Structure formats: structure tokens, C-alpha cells
Amino acid sequence: MIVDDESDIILSIKIGLEDNGFEVDAFSEPLLALSHFKANSHALVILDIKMPDMNGFELYREMRKIDEKIKVFFFTATEIYYEDLKEIFPTIDKRRFIIKLLAIEGLEIKIRTELIS
């Protein structure tokens, strides 16, 4: 599942991942994505950090209430100050943050690595 308020980002990632054999549910509205999210329904969720109505961290918290074992990556257009975020999310690994400019091949590798582990 991909959730990002920028439709061009969603489209390019969805097409790129589907071309590489992934099934992708994509949403531009966090609340709509949450209403479609079910436990054990997605192997991985990619969430934009900055979205209207509900940011990626808030959406992640709500999704974890439905599925505690959810695997997630956070998309960001800017550099993340990991140490600052670690105070808010002490169990979040730095590998969970992806700069949006990452090429689809790099994203595919990160996803496959995550799904294997």
C-alpha cells in the first residue's frame, strides 16, 4: 500500500512497482487508506510523512491499532533528523525513511529486502 497526497508520486511508484511484480493499493487520502486497511492485508505500507488531514506518523499509529506487525517505510521530500524523531518513535529504525527522489529500482530493492527479513 502507498499513501501520498501527491498523485504523480503515487502513479509513478505504483506503475514502477507493478512492472516489477508487486500488487499495489494506492491512496491519496490518508483517511480513505485507513478505511481500506485490514490486518494482514498488506505486506508493506509506504506512507508520506507530510499529508493534509493526517500525517504519515498519525496514520501509522492508527494502522498499528489494526495490525501490530505492519511493516512500514516513510516517504519524505526532505532530510529527516533521525535523532529528533527517535525521541517520538523510539522503535523506528532509520532504514524506515526513504527520500522521495529514490529511483524505482532502489525502492524495489529496499522493499524486497524488507519482505525477506
C-alpha positions in Angstrom: 0.0 0.0 0.0 1.2 3.5 -0.8 -0.3 6.6 0.7 0.8 10.0 -0.6 -1.1 13.2 -1.2 0.8 13.8 -4.5 -0.9 11.9 -7.3 2.1 12.0 -9.6 4.2 10.3 -7.0 1.6 7.7 -6.4 1.2 6.9 -10.1 4.9 6.6 -10.8 5.6 4.4 -7.8 2.5 2.2 -8.5 3.4 1.7 -12.1 7.1 1.1 -11.3 6.3 -1.5 -8.6 3.6 -3.2 -10.6 6.0 -3.5 -13.5 8.3 -5.4 -11.1 5.7 -7.8 -10.0 4.2 -6.2 -6.9 0.5 -5.7 -6.2 -0.1 -2.1 -5.1 -3.0 -0.4 -3.5 -2.6 3.4 -3.7 -4.4 6.2 -1.9 -4.0 10.0 -2.0 -6.1 10.5 1.2 -4.9 9.1 4.5 -8.4 8.6 5.9 -9.5 6.7 2.9 -6.4 4.5 3.1 -7.1 3.8 6.7 -10.7 2.8 6.0 -9.5 0.2 3.5 -6.7 -1.1 5.7 -7.2 -4.6 7.2 -5.0 -6.7 9.4 -2.6 -9.0 7.4 -3.8 -7.5 4.1 -0.6 -5.7 3.1 3.0 -7.0 3.3 4.3 -3.4 3.4 3.0 0.1 3.7 4.7 3.2 2.3 3.5 6.5 3.9 4.2 10.0 3.0 5.1 11.9 6.2 3.5 15.3 5.3 -0.1 15.0 4.2 -3.2 17.0 5.0 -5.8 15.8 7.5 -3.5 13.1 8.9 0.3 12.9 8.6 2.2 9.6 8.0 3.1 9.1 11.6 -0.5 9.5 12.7 -1.7 7.2 10.0 1.0 4.6 11.1 -0.3 4.8 14.7 -3.8 4.1 13.6 -2.8 1.3 11.3 -0.8 -0.3 14.1 -4.0 -0.5 16.1 -5.4 -2.7 13.4 -2.2 -4.7 12.7 0.7 -4.5 15.2 3.0 -6.3 12.8 2.7 -3.9 9.9 5.9 -3.2 8.1 6.3 0.5 7.0 8.5 2.9 5.1 8.1 6.6 5.5 8.5 8.8 2.4 9.9 12.3 2.8 10.9 15.0 0.3 13.4 16.4 2.8 16.1 15.1 5.0 14.9 13.6 8.3 16.6 14.4 11.5 16.6 10.9 12.8 17.7 11.6 16.3 14.9 14.1 16.8 12.3 11.6 15.5 13.8 8.8 17.7 12.6 10.7 20.7 9.0 10.5 19.4 9.3 7.0 17.8 11.9 5.1 19.8 11.4 1.8 18.0 11.6 3.2 14.4 14.7 2.2 12.6 16.5 4.7 10.4 16.1 2.3 7.4 12.3 3.1 7.5 12.9 6.6 6.0 13.1 7.0 2.2 13.9 10.1 0.3 11.3 10.5 -2.4 13.9 11.0 -5.1 15.0 7.4 -4.8 14.8 5.6 -8.2 12.2 2.9 -8.5 15.0 0.3 -8.8 16.3 1.4 -5.4 12.9 1.3 -3.9 12.2 -2.1 -5.3 15.5 -3.4 -3.7 14.6 -1.9 -0.3 11.1 -3.4 -0.5 12.4 -6.9 -1.4 15.0 -6.8 1.3 12.4 -5.8 3.9 10.0 -8.5 2.8 12.7 -11.2 3.1 13.7 -10.1 6.6 
